[in-house]
Amino acid sequence: MQGDKDKRIAIIVPHTHWDREWYLSFEEFRFHLVEALDRVISLLGAHPRYRFTLDGQV
């Protein structure tokens, strides 16, 4: 089948990168991180096949 040769697979990896301090203070960034991770944890609980990668600095 000619059409099958043109099919492409895309893999989307949900992720975030966290900088402790960049253009906001540590406290402001931490607030946003906690807010985002709360949403991620809810998604992971609701969708067992969902994956997420966190790239952060210590």
C-alpha distance matrix in Angstrom:
0.0 3.8 5.6 5.7 7.4 9.9 11.0 14.6 17.1 20.7 23.7 26.8 30.1 33.0 36.1 39.4 41.9 45.5 48.4 51.8 53.4 51.9 52.8 54.2 56.7 55.8 56.8 54.6 51.5 52.2 52.4 49.0 47.6 49.1 47.7 44.2 44.3 45.6 42.5 40.3 42.1 41.7 37.9 37.8 39.9 37.8 34.4 34.6 31.2 32.2 33.2 35.5 36.9 40.5 41.5 45.3 48.4 51.4
3.8 0.0 3.8 5.5 5.7 7.6 9.8 13.3 16.4 19.8 23.1 26.1 29.5 32.4 35.4 38.5 40.7 44.4 47.1 50.7 52.1 50.3 51.1 52.7 55.3 54.6 55.8 53.5 50.4 51.4 51.7 48.1 46.9 48.6 47.2 43.6 44.0 45.5 42.3 40.1 42.3 42.0 38.2 38.2 40.6 38.6 35.1 35.5 32.0 32.6 33.3 35.4 36.5 39.9 40.7 44.4 47.4 50.6
5.6 3.8 0.0 3.8 5.5 5.6 7.1 10.8 13.9 17.0 20.4 23.2 26.7 29.4 32.5 35.6 38.0 41.7 44.5 47.9 49.3 47.6 48.3 49.7 52.4 51.7 52.7 50.4 47.4 48.4 48.4 44.9 43.8 45.4 43.9 40.3 40.8 42.2 39.0 36.9 39.2 38.7 34.9 35.2 37.5 35.4 32.0 32.7 29.2 29.7 30.6 32.6 33.9 37.2 38.2 41.9 45.0 48.2
5.7 5.5 3.8 0.0 3.8 5.4 5.4 8.9 11.5 15.0 18.1 21.1 24.5 27.4 30.5 33.8 36.2 39.8 42.7 46.1 47.7 46.2 47.2 48.5 51.0 50.1 51.1 48.9 45.8 46.6 46.8 43.4 42.0 43.5 42.2 38.6 38.8 40.3 37.2 34.9 37.0 36.7 32.9 32.8 35.1 33.2 29.7 30.0 26.5 27.1 28.0 30.1 31.5 34.9 36.0 39.7 42.8 45.9
7.4 5.7 5.5 3.8 0.0 3.8 5.6 8.4 11.4 14.8 18.0 21.2 24.4 27.6 30.3 33.5 35.6 39.3 42.0 45.5 47.0 45.3 46.4 48.0 50.5 49.6 50.9 48.8 45.6 46.5 47.1 43.5 42.1 43.9 42.8 39.1 39.3 41.1 38.2 35.7 37.9 38.0 34.2 34.0 36.6 35.0 31.4 31.6 27.9 28.3 28.6 30.4 31.3 34.7 35.3 39.0 41.9 45.1
9.9 7.6 5.6 5.4 3.8 0.0 3.8 6.4 10.0 12.9 16.4 19.2 22.6 25.6 28.3 31.3 33.4 37.2 39.7 43.3 44.6 42.8 43.6 45.2 47.9 47.3 48.6 46.3 43.2 44.3 44.7 41.1 39.9 41.8 40.5 36.9 37.4 39.2 36.1 33.9 36.4 36.3 32.5 32.7 35.4 33.7 30.2 30.8 27.1 27.1 27.4 28.9 29.8 33.0 33.6 37.3 40.2 43.5
11.0 9.8 7.1 5.4 5.6 3.8 0.0 3.8 6.9 10.0 13.4 16.2 19.7 22.6 25.6 28.7 31.1 34.7 37.5 41.0 42.5 40.9 41.8 43.2 45.7 44.9 46.0 43.8 40.7 41.6 41.9 38.3 37.0 38.8 37.5 33.9 34.2 35.9 32.8 30.5 32.9 32.8 29.0 29.1 31.7 29.9 26.5 27.0 23.4 23.4 24.0 25.7 26.9 30.2 31.1 34.8 37.9 41.1
14.6 13.3 10.8 8.9 8.4 6.4 3.8 0.0 3.8 6.5 10.0 12.9 16.3 19.3 22.1 25.2 27.5 31.2 33.9 37.4 38.9 37.3 38.4 39.8 42.3 41.4 42.6 40.5 37.3 38.2 38.7 35.2 33.8 35.7 34.6 30.8 31.2 33.1 30.1 27.7 30.2 30.4 26.6 26.6 29.5 28.0 24.6 25.0 21.3 21.0 21.1 22.6 23.5 26.7 27.5 31.2 34.2 37.4
17.1 16.4 13.9 11.5 11.4 10.0 6.9 3.8 0.0 3.8 6.6 9.9 13.1 16.2 19.1 22.4 24.8 28.4 31.4 34.7 36.5 35.2 36.4 37.6 39.9 38.8 39.9 37.9 34.7 35.3 35.9 32.4 30.8 32.5 31.6 27.9 27.9 29.8 27.0 24.4 26.7 27.0 23.3 23.1 26.0 24.7 21.2 21.4 17.7 17.4 17.4 19.1 20.1 23.5 24.5 28.2 31.4 34.5
20.7 19.8 17.0 15.0 14.8 12.9 10.0 6.5 3.8 0.0 3.8 6.4 9.8 12.8 15.6 18.8 21.2 24.9 27.8 31.1 32.8 31.5 32.7 33.8 36.1 35.1 36.2 34.2 31.0 31.8 32.3 28.8 27.3 29.2 28.2 24.4 24.7 26.7 23.9 21.4 24.0 24.5 20.8 20.8 24.0 22.8 19.5 20.0 16.4 15.4 15.0 16.2 17.1 20.3 21.3 24.9 28.1 31.3
23.7 23.1 20.4 18.1 18.0 16.4 13.4 10.0 6.6 3.8 0.0 3.8 6.5 9.8 12.6 16.0 18.5 22.1 25.2 28.4 30.3 29.4 30.8 31.7 33.7 32.4 33.5 31.8 28.4 28.9 29.6 26.3 24.4 26.2 25.5 21.7 21.6 23.8 21.2 18.4 20.8 21.6 18.1 17.7 21.0 20.3 16.9 17.1 13.6 12.3 11.5 12.6 13.5 16.9 18.1 21.8 25.1 28.1
26.8 26.1 23.2 21.1 21.2 19.2 16.2 12.9 9.9 6.4 3.8 0.0 3.8 6.4 9.4 12.7 15.5 19.0 22.2 25.3 27.2 26.3 27.5 28.2 30.3 29.1 30.1 28.2 24.9 25.5 26.0 22.6 21.0 22.8 21.9 18.2 18.3 20.5 17.9 15.3 18.1 18.9 15.4 15.5 19.0 18.4 15.4 16.1 13.0 10.7 9.8 10.1 11.2 14.3 15.7 19.2 22.7 25.7
30.1 29.5 26.7 24.5 24.4 22.6 19.7 16.3 13.1 9.8 6.5 3.8 0.0 3.8 6.2 9.8 12.6 15.9 19.2 22.2 24.4 23.8 25.4 25.9 27.7 26.2 27.2 25.6 22.2 22.5 23.3 20.2 18.1 19.9 19.5 15.7 15.5 18.1 15.9 12.9 15.6 17.0 13.9 13.5 17.2 17.3 14.5 14.8 12.2 9.4 7.3 6.8 7.4 10.6 12.2 15.7 19.2 22.2
33.0 32.4 29.4 27.4 27.6 25.6 22.6 19.3 16.2 12.8 9.8 6.4 3.8 0.0 3.8 7.2 10.6 13.6 17.1 19.9 22.0 21.6 22.9 23.1 24.8 23.3 24.1 22.3 19.1 19.3 19.8 16.6 14.7 16.4 15.8 12.0 12.1 14.6 12.3 9.6 12.7 14.1 11.3 11.5 15.2 15.4 13.3 14.2 12.3 8.8 7.0 5.2 6.4 8.8 11.0 14.2 17.8 20.6
36.1 35.4 32.5 30.5 30.3 28.3 25.6 22.1 19.1 15.6 12.6 9.4 6.2 3.8 0.0 3.8 6.9 9.9 13.4 16.2 18.5 18.2 19.9 20.1 21.6 20.0 21.0 19.6 16.1 16.4 17.4 14.4 12.1 14.3 14.4 10.6 10.6 13.8 12.4 9.7 12.7 14.9 12.9 12.8 16.5 17.4 15.8 16.3 14.9 11.4 8.8 5.5 4.6 5.6 7.4 10.4 14.1 17.0
39.4 38.5 35.6 33.8 33.5 31.3 28.7 25.2 22.4 18.8 16.0 12.7 9.8 7.2 3.8 0.0 3.8 6.4 9.9 12.7 14.8 14.6 16.2 16.3 17.9 16.4 17.6 16.1 12.6 13.2 14.5 11.4 9.3 12.2 12.5 9.1 9.7 13.2 12.4 10.4 13.5 15.8 14.6 14.9 18.3 19.4 18.4 19.1 18.2 14.6 12.0 8.4 6.8 5.4 6.1 8.1 11.5 14.6
41.9 40.7 38.0 36.2 35.6 33.4 31.1 27.5 24.8 21.2 18.5 15.5 12.6 10.6 6.9 3.8 0.0 3.8 6.7 9.9 12.0 11.7 14.0 14.4 15.8 14.3 16.2 15.1 11.3 12.3 14.5 11.8 9.7 13.1 14.1 11.3 11.8 15.5 15.3 13.6 16.2 18.9 18.0 18.1 21.4 22.9 21.9 22.3 21.4 18.0 15.0 11.3 8.7 6.2 4.6 5.5 8.4 11.8
45.5 44.4 41.7 39.8 39.3 37.2 34.7 31.2 28.4 24.9 22.1 19.0 15.9 13.6 9.9 6.4 3.8 0.0 3.8 6.4 8.8 9.4 11.9 11.7 12.5 10.6 12.6 11.9 8.1 8.9 11.6 9.6 7.4 10.9 12.5 10.6 11.1 14.6 15.3 14.1 16.3 19.1 19.0 19.1 22.0 23.8 23.4 23.8 23.5 20.1 17.3 13.5 11.0 7.6 6.3 4.6 6.6 9.5
48.4 47.1 44.5 42.7 42.0 39.7 37.5 33.9 31.4 27.8 25.2 22.2 19.2 17.1 13.4 9.9 6.7 3.8 0.0 3.8 5.5 6.2 9.3 9.5 10.1 8.6 11.5 11.1 7.7 9.3 12.3 11.0 9.6 13.1 14.9 13.6 14.3 17.7 18.6 17.7 19.8 22.6 22.7 22.8 25.7 27.5 27.2 27.6 27.2 23.8 21.0 17.2 14.5 11.1 9.0 6.4 6.1 8.7
51.8 50.7 47.9 46.1 45.5 43.3 41.0 37.4 34.7 31.1 28.4 25.3 22.2 19.9 16.2 12.7 9.9 6.4 3.8 0.0 3.8 6.7 9.7 8.7 7.8 5.4 8.6 9.3 6.5 7.3 10.8 10.8 9.5 12.3 14.7 14.4 14.8 17.7 19.3 18.8 20.4 23.2 23.9 24.0 26.4 28.6 28.7 29.0 29.1 25.8 23.0 19.3 16.8 13.1 11.5 8.1 6.9 7.7
53.4 52.1 49.3 47.7 47.0 44.6 42.5 38.9 36.5 32.8 30.3 27.2 24.4 22.0 18.5 14.8 12.0 8.8 5.5 3.8 0.0 3.8 6.4 5.9 5.5 5.0 8.6 8.7 6.8 9.1 11.9 11.8 11.7 14.6 16.4 16.3 17.5 20.2 21.5 21.4 23.3 25.8 26.4 26.9 29.4 31.3 31.4 32.0 32.0 28.6 25.9 22.2 19.8 16.2 14.3 11.3 9.9 10.9
51.9 50.3 47.6 46.2 45.3 42.8 40.9 37.3 35.2 31.5 29.4 26.3 23.8 21.6 18.2 14.6 11.7 9.4 6.2 6.7 3.8 0.0 3.8 5.6 7.2 8.2 11.3 10.3 8.4 11.6 13.8 12.8 13.2 16.6 17.7 17.1 18.8 21.6 22.4 22.3 24.6 26.9 27.1 27.9 30.6 32.1 32.0 32.9 32.5 28.9 26.4 22.6 20.2 17.0 14.8 12.5 11.6 13.5
52.8 51.1 48.3 47.2 46.4 43.6 41.8 38.4 36.4 32.7 30.8 27.5 25.4 22.9 19.9 16.2 14.0 11.9 9.3 9.7 6.4 3.8 0.0 3.8 6.9 9.4 11.6 9.6 8.9 12.5 13.8 12.8 14.2 17.3 17.8 17.6 19.9 22.3 22.8 23.3 25.8 27.6 27.9 29.1 31.7 32.9 33.1 34.3 34.0 30.3 28.1 24.4 22.4 19.4 17.7 15.6 15.1 17.0
54.2 52.7 49.7 48.5 48.0 45.2 43.2 39.8 37.6 33.8 31.7 28.2 25.9 23.1 20.1 16.3 14.4 11.7 9.5 8.7 5.9 5.6 3.8 0.0 3.8 6.6 8.0 6.0 6.2 9.6 10.6 10.3 12.1 14.8 15.3 15.8 18.0 20.0 21.0 21.8 24.0 25.8 26.5 27.8 30.0 31.4 31.9 33.2 33.3 29.7 27.7 24.0 22.3 19.1 17.9 15.5 15.2 16.4
56.7 55.3 52.4 51.0 50.5 47.9 45.7 42.3 39.9 36.1 33.7 30.3 27.7 24.8 21.6 17.9 15.8 12.5 10.1 7.8 5.5 7.2 6.9 3.8 0.0 3.8 5.4 5.2 6.3 8.5 10.0 11.0 12.3 14.4 15.7 16.7 18.3 20.2 21.7 22.6 24.2 26.2 27.4 28.4 30.4 32.1 32.8 33.9 34.3 30.8 28.6 25.0 23.2 19.7 18.6 15.6 14.7 15.1
55.8 54.6 51.7 50.1 49.6 47.3 44.9 41.4 38.8 35.1 32.4 29.1 26.2 23.3 20.0 16.4 14.3 10.6 8.6 5.4 5.0 8.2 9.4 6.6 3.8 0.0 3.8 5.6 5.2 6.0 8.6 10.1 10.3 12.1 14.2 15.2 16.1 18.1 20.1 20.6 21.9 24.2 25.5 26.1 28.0 30.1 30.8 31.5 32.1 28.7 26.4 22.8 20.9 17.2 16.3 13.0 12.0 11.9
56.8 55.8 52.7 51.1 50.9 48.6 46.0 42.6 39.9 36.2 33.5 30.1 27.2 24.1 21.0 17.6 16.2 12.6 11.5 8.6 8.6 11.3 11.6 8.0 5.4 3.8 0.0 3.8 5.5 5.1 6.2 8.8 9.8 10.6 12.4 14.3 15.3 16.5 18.8 19.9 20.8 22.8 24.6 25.4 26.9 28.9 30.1 31.0 32.0 28.7 26.8 23.3 22.0 18.5 18.3 15.2 14.9 14.5
54.6 53.5 50.4 48.9 48.8 46.3 43.8 40.5 37.9 34.2 31.8 28.2 25.6 22.3 19.6 16.1 15.1 11.9 11.1 9.3 8.7 10.3 9.6 6.0 5.2 5.6 3.8 0.0 3.8 5.4 5.2 6.5 8.7 10.2 10.9 12.6 14.4 15.7 17.3 18.7 20.2 21.8 23.2 24.6 26.2 27.8 28.9 30.2 31.0 27.5 25.8 22.3 21.3 18.0 17.9 15.4 15.7 16.2
51.5 50.4 47.4 45.8 45.6 43.2 40.7 37.3 34.7 31.0 28.4 24.9 22.2 19.1 16.1 12.6 11.3 8.1 7.7 6.5 6.8 8.4 8.9 6.2 6.3 5.2 5.5 3.8 0.0 3.8 5.4 5.2 6.1 8.7 9.9 10.5 12.2 14.2 15.6 16.3 18.1 20.1 21.1 22.2 24.2 25.9 26.6 27.7 28.2 24.6 22.7 19.1 17.7 14.4 14.1 11.8 12.3 13.3
52.2 51.4 48.4 46.6 46.5 44.3 41.6 38.2 35.3 31.8 28.9 25.5 22.5 19.3 16.4 13.2 12.3 8.9 9.3 7.3 9.1 11.6 12.5 9.6 8.5 6.0 5.1 5.4 3.8 0.0 3.8 5.4 4.9 6.1 8.5 9.8 10.4 12.1 14.3 15.0 16.1 18.3 19.8 20.5 22.2 24.3 25.2 26.1 26.9 23.6 21.7 18.3 17.2 13.8 14.1 11.5 12.2 12.3
52.4 51.7 48.4 46.8 47.1 44.7 41.9 38.7 35.9 32.3 29.6 26.0 23.3 19.8 17.4 14.5 14.5 11.6 12.3 10.8 11.9 13.8 13.8 10.6 10.0 8.6 6.2 5.2 5.4 3.8 0.0 3.8 5.5 5.3 6.2 8.7 10.1 10.8 12.8 14.4 15.5 17.0 18.8 20.1 21.4 23.1 24.5 25.8 27.0 23.6 22.3 19.1 18.7 15.7 16.6 14.6 15.7 16.1
49.0 48.1 44.9 43.4 43.5 41.1 38.3 35.2 32.4 28.8 26.3 22.6 20.2 16.6 14.4 11.4 11.8 9.6 11.0 10.8 11.8 12.8 12.8 10.3 11.0 10.1 8.8 6.5 5.2 5.4 3.8 0.0 3.8 5.5 5.0 6.1 8.5 9.9 10.9 12.3 14.2 15.6 16.8 18.4 20.1 21.5 22.5 24.0 24.7 21.2 19.9 16.6 16.3 13.6 14.7 13.3 15.1 16.3
47.6 46.9 43.8 42.0 42.1 39.9 37.0 33.8 30.8 27.3 24.4 21.0 18.1 14.7 12.1 9.3 9.7 7.4 9.6 9.5 11.7 13.2 14.2 12.1 12.3 10.3 9.8 8.7 6.1 4.9 5.5 3.8 0.0 3.8 5.4 5.1 6.0 8.5 10.0 10.3 12.0 14.2 15.3 16.1 18.1 19.9 20.6 21.7 22.4 18.9 17.2 13.8 13.2 10.3 11.6 10.2 12.3 13.5
49.1 48.6 45.4 43.5 43.9 41.8 38.8 35.7 32.5 29.2 26.2 22.8 19.9 16.4 14.3 12.2 13.1 10.9 13.1 12.3 14.6 16.6 17.3 14.8 14.4 12.1 10.6 10.2 8.7 6.1 5.3 5.5 3.8 0.0 3.8 5.5 5.1 6.0 8.7 9.7 10.3 12.3 14.2 15.1 16.3 18.4 19.7 20.7 22.1 18.9 17.7 14.7 14.8 12.2 14.2 12.9 14.9 15.3
47.7 47.2 43.9 42.2 42.8 40.5 37.5 34.6 31.6 28.2 25.5 21.9 19.5 15.8 14.4 12.5 14.1 12.5 14.9 14.7 16.4 17.7 17.8 15.3 15.7 14.2 12.4 10.9 9.9 8.5 6.2 5.0 5.4 3.8 0.0 3.8 5.6 5.3 6.6 8.9 10.2 11.1 12.8 14.6 15.8 17.1 18.6 20.3 21.6 18.3 17.7 15.0 15.7 13.8 16.0 15.2 17.6 18.6
44.2 43.6 40.3 38.6 39.1 36.9 33.9 30.8 27.9 24.4 21.7 18.2 15.7 12.0 10.6 9.1 11.3 10.6 13.6 14.4 16.3 17.1 17.6 15.8 16.7 15.2 14.3 12.6 10.5 9.8 8.7 6.1 5.1 5.5 3.8 0.0 3.8 5.4 5.3 6.3 8.8 10.0 10.8 12.4 14.4 15.6 16.4 18.0 18.8 15.3 14.4 11.6 12.4 10.8 13.2 13.2 16.2 17.7
44.3 44.0 40.8 38.8 39.3 37.4 34.2 31.2 27.9 24.7 21.6 18.3 15.5 12.1 10.6 9.7 11.8 11.1 14.3 14.8 17.5 18.8 19.9 18.0 18.3 16.1 15.3 14.4 12.2 10.4 10.1 8.5 6.0 5.1 5.6 3.8 0.0 3.8 5.3 4.8 6.0 8.5 9.6 10.2 12.1 14.0 14.9 15.8 17.0 13.8 12.6 10.0 10.8 9.3 12.3 12.4 15.4 16.4
45.6 45.5 42.2 40.3 41.1 39.2 35.9 33.1 29.8 26.7 23.8 20.5 18.1 14.6 13.8 13.2 15.5 14.6 17.7 17.7 20.2 21.6 22.3 20.0 20.2 18.1 16.5 15.7 14.2 12.1 10.8 9.9 8.5 6.0 5.3 5.4 3.8 0.0 3.8 5.5 5.2 6.3 8.8 10.0 10.7 12.5 14.3 15.6 17.5 14.6 14.4 12.5 14.1 13.0 16.1 16.1 18.9 19.6
42.5 42.3 39.0 37.2 38.2 36.1 32.8 30.1 27.0 23.9 21.2 17.9 15.9 12.3 12.4 12.4 15.3 15.3 18.6 19.3 21.5 22.4 22.8 21.0 21.7 20.1 18.8 17.3 15.6 14.3 12.8 10.9 10.0 8.7 6.6 5.3 5.3 3.8 0.0 3.8 5.5 5.1 6.3 8.7 10.0 10.7 12.1 14.2 15.6 12.5 12.9 11.3 13.5 13.2 16.4 17.1 20.3 21.6
40.3 40.1 36.9 34.9 35.7 33.9 30.5 27.7 24.4 21.4 18.4 15.3 12.9 9.6 9.7 10.4 13.6 14.1 17.7 18.8 21.4 22.3 23.3 21.8 22.6 20.6 19.9 18.7 16.3 15.0 14.4 12.3 10.3 9.7 8.9 6.3 4.8 5.5 3.8 0.0 3.8 5.4 5.1 6.1 8.6 9.9 10.3 11.7 12.7 9.5 9.2 7.6 10.1 10.3 13.8 15.1 18.6 20.0
42.1 42.3 39.2 37.0 37.9 36.4 32.9 30.2 26.7 24.0 20.8 18.1 15.6 12.7 12.7 13.5 16.2 16.3 19.8 20.4 23.3 24.6 25.8 24.0 24.2 21.9 20.8 20.2 18.1 16.1 15.5 14.2 12.0 10.3 10.2 8.8 6.0 5.2 5.5 3.8 0.0 3.8 5.4 5.0 6.2 8.6 9.9 10.6 12.6 10.2 10.3 9.4 11.9 12.1 15.7 16.6 19.9 20.7
41.7 42.0 38.7 36.7 38.0 36.3 32.8 30.4 27.0 24.5 21.6 18.9 17.0 14.1 14.9 15.8 18.9 19.1 22.6 23.2 25.8 26.9 27.6 25.8 26.2 24.2 22.8 21.8 20.1 18.3 17.0 15.6 14.2 12.3 11.1 10.0 8.5 6.3 5.1 5.4 3.8 0.0 3.8 5.5 5.1 6.2 8.5 10.4 12.8 10.6 12.0 11.8 14.8 15.3 18.9 20.0 23.3 24.2
37.9 38.2 34.9 32.9 34.2 32.5 29.0 26.6 23.3 20.8 18.1 15.4 13.9 11.3 12.9 14.6 18.0 19.0 22.7 23.9 26.4 27.1 27.9 26.5 27.4 25.5 24.6 23.2 21.1 19.8 18.8 16.8 15.3 14.2 12.8 10.8 9.6 8.8 6.3 5.1 5.4 3.8 0.0 3.8 5.4 5.1 5.8 8.3 9.8 7.3 9.2 9.6 13.1 14.4 18.1 19.8 23.3 24.8
37.8 38.2 35.2 32.8 34.0 32.7 29.1 26.6 23.1 20.8 17.7 15.5 13.5 11.5 12.8 14.9 18.1 19.1 22.8 24.0 26.9 27.9 29.1 27.8 28.4 26.1 25.4 24.6 22.2 20.5 20.1 18.4 16.1 15.1 14.6 12.4 10.2 10.0 8.7 6.1 5.0 5.5 3.8 0.0 3.8 5.5 5.2 5.7 7.7 5.8 7.2 8.3 11.7 13.4 17.1 19.0 22.5 23.7
39.9 40.6 37.5 35.1 36.6 35.4 31.7 29.5 26.0 24.0 21.0 19.0 17.2 15.2 16.5 18.3 21.4 22.0 25.7 26.4 29.4 30.6 31.7 30.0 30.4 28.0 26.9 26.2 24.2 22.2 21.4 20.1 18.1 16.3 15.8 14.4 12.1 10.7 10.0 8.6 6.2 5.1 5.4 3.8 0.0 3.8 5.7 6.2 9.5 8.8 10.7 12.0 15.3 16.7 20.5 21.9 25.3 26.1
37.8 38.6 35.4 33.2 35.0 33.7 29.9 28.0 24.7 22.8 20.3 18.4 17.3 15.4 17.4 19.4 22.9 23.8 27.5 28.6 31.3 32.1 32.9 31.4 32.1 30.1 28.9 27.8 25.9 24.3 23.1 21.5 19.9 18.4 17.1 15.6 14.0 12.5 10.7 9.9 8.6 6.2 5.1 5.5 3.8 0.0 3.8 6.4 9.2 8.7 11.6 13.3 17.0 18.7 22.4 24.2 27.7 28.9
34.4 35.1 32.0 29.7 31.4 30.2 26.5 24.6 21.2 19.5 16.9 15.4 14.5 13.3 15.8 18.4 21.9 23.4 27.2 28.7 31.4 32.0 33.1 31.9 32.8 30.8 30.1 28.9 26.6 25.2 24.5 22.5 20.6 19.7 18.6 16.4 14.9 14.3 12.1 10.3 9.9 8.5 5.8 5.2 5.7 3.8 0.0 3.8 5.6 5.5 8.9 11.4 15.2 17.6 21.2 23.5 27.1 28.6
34.6 35.5 32.7 30.0 31.6 30.8 27.0 25.0 21.4 20.0 17.1 16.1 14.8 14.2 16.3 19.1 22.3 23.8 27.6 29.0 32.0 32.9 34.3 33.2 33.9 31.5 31.0 30.2 27.7 26.1 25.8 24.0 21.7 20.7 20.3 18.0 15.8 15.6 14.2 11.7 10.6 10.4 8.3 5.7 6.2 6.4 3.8 0.0 3.8 5.5 8.2 11.2 14.6 17.2 20.8 23.1 26.6 27.9
31.2 32.0 29.2 26.5 27.9 27.1 23.4 21.3 17.7 16.4 13.6 13.0 12.2 12.3 14.9 18.2 21.4 23.5 27.2 29.1 32.0 32.5 34.0 33.3 34.3 32.1 32.0 31.0 28.2 26.9 27.0 24.7 22.4 22.1 21.6 18.8 17.0 17.5 15.6 12.7 12.6 12.8 9.8 7.7 9.5 9.2 5.6 3.8 0.0 3.8 6.5 10.1 13.4 16.6 19.9 22.7 26.2 27.9
32.2 32.6 29.7 27.1 28.3 27.1 23.4 21.0 17.4 15.4 12.3 10.7 9.4 8.8 11.4 14.6 18.0 20.1 23.8 25.8 28.6 28.9 30.3 29.7 30.8 28.7 28.7 27.5 24.6 23.6 23.6 21.2 18.9 18.9 18.3 15.3 13.8 14.6 12.5 9.5 10.2 10.6 7.3 5.8 8.8 8.7 5.5 5.5 3.8 0.0 3.8 6.9 10.5 13.6 16.9 19.7 23.4 25.2
33.2 33.3 30.6 28.0 28.6 27.4 24.0 21.1 17.4 15.0 11.5 9.8 7.3 7.0 8.8 12.0 15.0 17.3 21.0 23.0 25.9 26.4 28.1 27.7 28.6 26.4 26.8 25.8 22.7 21.7 22.3 19.9 17.2 17.7 17.7 14.4 12.6 14.4 12.9 9.2 10.3 12.0 9.2 7.2 10.7 11.6 8.9 8.2 6.5 3.8 0.0 3.8 7.0 10.3 13.4 16.4 20.0 21.9
35.5 35.4 32.6 30.1 30.4 28.9 25.7 22.6 19.1 16.2 12.6 10.1 6.8 5.2 5.5 8.4 11.3 13.5 17.2 19.3 22.2 22.6 24.4 24.0 25.0 22.8 23.3 22.3 19.1 18.3 19.1 16.6 13.8 14.7 15.0 11.6 10.0 12.5 11.3 7.6 9.4 11.8 9.6 8.3 12.0 13.3 11.4 11.2 10.1 6.9 3.8 0.0 3.8 6.7 10.0 12.8 16.5 18.6
36.9 36.5 33.9 31.5 31.3 29.8 26.9 23.5 20.1 17.1 13.5 11.2 7.4 6.4 4.6 6.8 8.7 11.0 14.5 16.8 19.8 20.2 22.4 22.3 23.2 20.9 22.0 21.3 17.7 17.2 18.7 16.3 13.2 14.8 15.7 12.4 10.8 14.1 13.5 10.1 11.9 14.8 13.1 11.7 15.3 17.0 15.2 14.6 13.4 10.5 7.0 3.8 0.0 3.8 6.5 9.7 13.2 15.5
40.5 39.9 37.2 34.9 34.7 33.0 30.2 26.7 23.5 20.3 16.9 14.3 10.6 8.8 5.6 5.4 6.2 7.6 11.1 13.1 16.2 17.0 19.4 19.1 19.7 17.2 18.5 18.0 14.4 13.8 15.7 13.6 10.3 12.2 13.8 10.8 9.3 13.0 13.2 10.3 12.1 15.3 14.4 13.4 16.7 18.7 17.6 17.2 16.6 13.6 10.3 6.7 3.8 0.0 3.8 6.1 9.8 12.1
41.5 40.7 38.2 36.0 35.3 33.6 31.1 27.5 24.5 21.3 18.1 15.7 12.2 11.0 7.4 6.1 4.6 6.3 9.0 11.5 14.3 14.8 17.7 17.9 18.6 16.3 18.3 17.9 14.1 14.1 16.6 14.7 11.6 14.2 16.0 13.2 12.3 16.1 16.4 13.8 15.7 18.9 18.1 17.1 20.5 22.4 21.2 20.8 19.9 16.9 13.4 10.0 6.5 3.8 0.0 3.8 7.1 10.1
45.3 44.4 41.9 39.7 39.0 37.3 34.8 31.2 28.2 24.9 21.8 19.2 15.7 14.2 10.4 8.1 5.5 4.6 6.4 8.1 11.3 12.5 15.6 15.5 15.6 13.0 15.2 15.4 11.8 11.5 14.6 13.3 10.2 12.9 15.2 13.2 12.4 16.1 17.1 15.1 16.6 20.0 19.8 19.0 21.9 24.2 23.5 23.1 22.7 19.7 16.4 12.8 9.7 6.1 3.8 0.0 3.8 6.6
48.4 47.4 45.0 42.8 41.9 40.2 37.9 34.2 31.4 28.1 25.1 22.7 19.2 17.8 14.1 11.5 8.4 6.6 6.1 6.9 9.9 11.6 15.1 15.2 14.7 12.0 14.9 15.7 12.3 12.2 15.7 15.1 12.3 14.9 17.6 16.2 15.4 18.9 20.3 18.6 19.9 23.3 23.3 22.5 25.3 27.7 27.1 26.6 26.2 23.4 20.0 16.5 13.2 9.8 7.1 3.8 0.0 3.8
51.4 50.6 48.2 45.9 45.1 43.5 41.1 37.4 34.5 31.3 28.1 25.7 22.2 20.6 17.0 14.6 11.8 9.5 8.7 7.7 10.9 13.5 17.0 16.4 15.1 11.9 14.5 16.2 13.3 12.3 16.1 16.3 13.5 15.3 18.6 17.7 16.4 19.6 21.6 20.0 20.7 24.2 24.8 23.7 26.1 28.9 28.6 27.9 27.9 25.2 21.9 18.6 15.5 12.1 10.1 6.6 3.8 0.0
